[in-house]
């Protein structure tokens, strides 16, 4: 049997991370076993431990990578500034509370898709989740301060922080409820998303 190259090993590891990210979001962390995960990644069960010491180590890395990608997207939107679709935070809210994000069962932001699972995991996973949440709050608060400065308004950093906490909480809550009822009450689900888009920044 030919020896696996470093490139192949790195590719296999990435395949596991991507498969785990999809499955954890759509099924829940505890519902996903290593055997089915490796099958989804196109690899053998025994190969898992060549990449991760335990499932918990994998969960930590998936959570960290998911937030990193999401926060990178947030940073890009903020850096682009205002465009015809609105101010950066207006575009963030519109995308987060969209039907496409709601229906992305195996994708989307980990702040909502992993929130229920995070509280059931150990402190290592919870710490990574908390770091991701902090990243969102910092980005939101910084943008609130920037927008206020552009308008010539004074905004206390503590107030900007509170506005950021409220915004993230409302976004995550609205998305979770909209997802929970979308199959049986699609109209209600859409109403929740619409109300969130209209009032999150009010």
N, C-alpha and C positions, 0 to 999 in steps of 0.2 A: 504494500500500500504506500503510495507516494506521501511524503511528509507535507503537512500543511504549511503554507508560507505565512509570513507575518501579515501580508495583505489579506490573505484569505481569512485568517483569524480575526483581523479587525473588521472585515466585512461580515463575518458570522456574528460577531458581537453586536454590531449595529443592527443586523437583522433581528436579533433577539430583543434588543431595546425597542425597536419599532413595533414588533409584534406585540410585545408586552404593553406598550403604550396604547395600542388599539384595543387590546383585550381588557386591560384594566379599566379603561374608560367605559367600554360597552357592557362588560359583565360584572365588574367589581373586582377588586384585588383578591379577596379571599376566595372567589369563585373560580379563579384561574389556577389550574394545576400546572406543574412544570412539564409534564408529558405533553399535554395539549398545547402548551405554549411553544415548546420546541417543534412540535409538528407544524404549527402555524408558521414558525420561522423557517421551516424546511430543513430542520436538523434533527439529529438523534437525541433521545432523552438524556443519555449519559454525557453528552457533550456540554451540557449546561454548566457543570462544575469546572470546566476548563476556562470559563469566563467570569463566573460569579461564585462567591463562597456560599451564598444562600439566597433564597428567594427574597428575603428582606433586603439584602444588598442590592438586588435588582430593583426592588420597589423604590429604594432611595434614589438610585440613578435615574430611573424613569421619571420620577417626580421632579428631580433637579433638571433634567434635560427638557421636560415639558414646560416648566416654568421659564427656563432660559429662552426657549423658542418664543413663548408667548410674550415675554418682556422685551425681547428683541423687536418683535412686531410693534409693540406699544411705543418703544423708543423711536422706531422709524416713522410712525404716524405723527408723533409729537415733533420730530425733527423736520418733517415736511411742512409743518405749519398750516395755516388756514388755506383752504382751496374752495372750489365752487360747492363742495359737499359740506362745508362748514368748518368750524374750529376743530382742532385735534380731538378734544374730549367728546365733542358732538359725534365725530366719526367713530370714535371708540365705542360709544354707547350704541350707535346705530348698528355697528357690526356685531357687537356682543349680544344684543337683544334682537337679532334677526332670526327669521325662520330657518335660514341655512345653518346658523350656529346651533339653534335649538335642535335641529334634526341630525346634527353630526354626532351620532351616538358613540362613534369610536374615535372622535377627534375633538377639536376645540380646546378651549382654555381649561387647564387643570384646576383653576380656582373653583369652578363649579363641578366639573366631571369627577374630581377626586375628593371633594369636600367630605362626603359621608364616609368614604373609606379611610381618609386620613385620621379621623378620630379613633378608629378601631386599630390602627397600627401602633408600633412602638414609638418611642420618643425620637429616634433617629429620623423616621419618616415624618413625624409631626414637625420636627425642627426644619426640615427642608421645605415642607409646606408653608410653615410660618415665614421662612425667608422669602418664598415666592410672594406671599401676601404682602410682606413688607416692601418688596420691590414695586408692586402695584401702587401701594399707598404713597411711596416716595415719588413715583412718577406722576401720579395724580396731583399730589400736593404741590410739586414743583410747577406743574402746568397751571394750576389755579393761581399761584403767585405770579407767574409770568403774564397770564391773561389780565389779572388785576392791575399789574404795573403798566401794561400797554394802554389800559383804559384810564390811567391816572388815578386809580383807586388804591387805598392802603388796605392790605389784607395781612392780618397777623399770622405768622407761621403756624401757631397753634390752631387758629381757625381754619387755615388751609388744610391742616392735618385732619381735623374733624370732618370737613367737607369731603376729603378723600375717603375716610372710613365710611361715611354715609353712602357715597357713590358706589364703592365696591360692594358694600353690603346689599344695597338695593339691586344692583346688577346681578349678583350671584343669586339672591333670593328669587328675583323675578324669573331668571332663566330656569332655575330648578323647579319652580312651581309650573312654569309653562311646559317643561318637559314631562312633568309628572301627569299632566292631564291631557296632553295633546292627542292621544289615541281615542279617548272616550269623549272629550269635549274640545275639539279643535278650535271652535269659535272662542271659547274661554281662554284657551292657550294663546291665541292670537291677540285677544283683548289685553291679556297680561303683558305681552311683549310691547304692544302699542302704548299702553299706559306707562310702562317703564321708559320707553324711548322719549315719550313726551314730557315726563316729569322728573327724570333722574337728575337733570341739571337745573331744574327750576329753582 
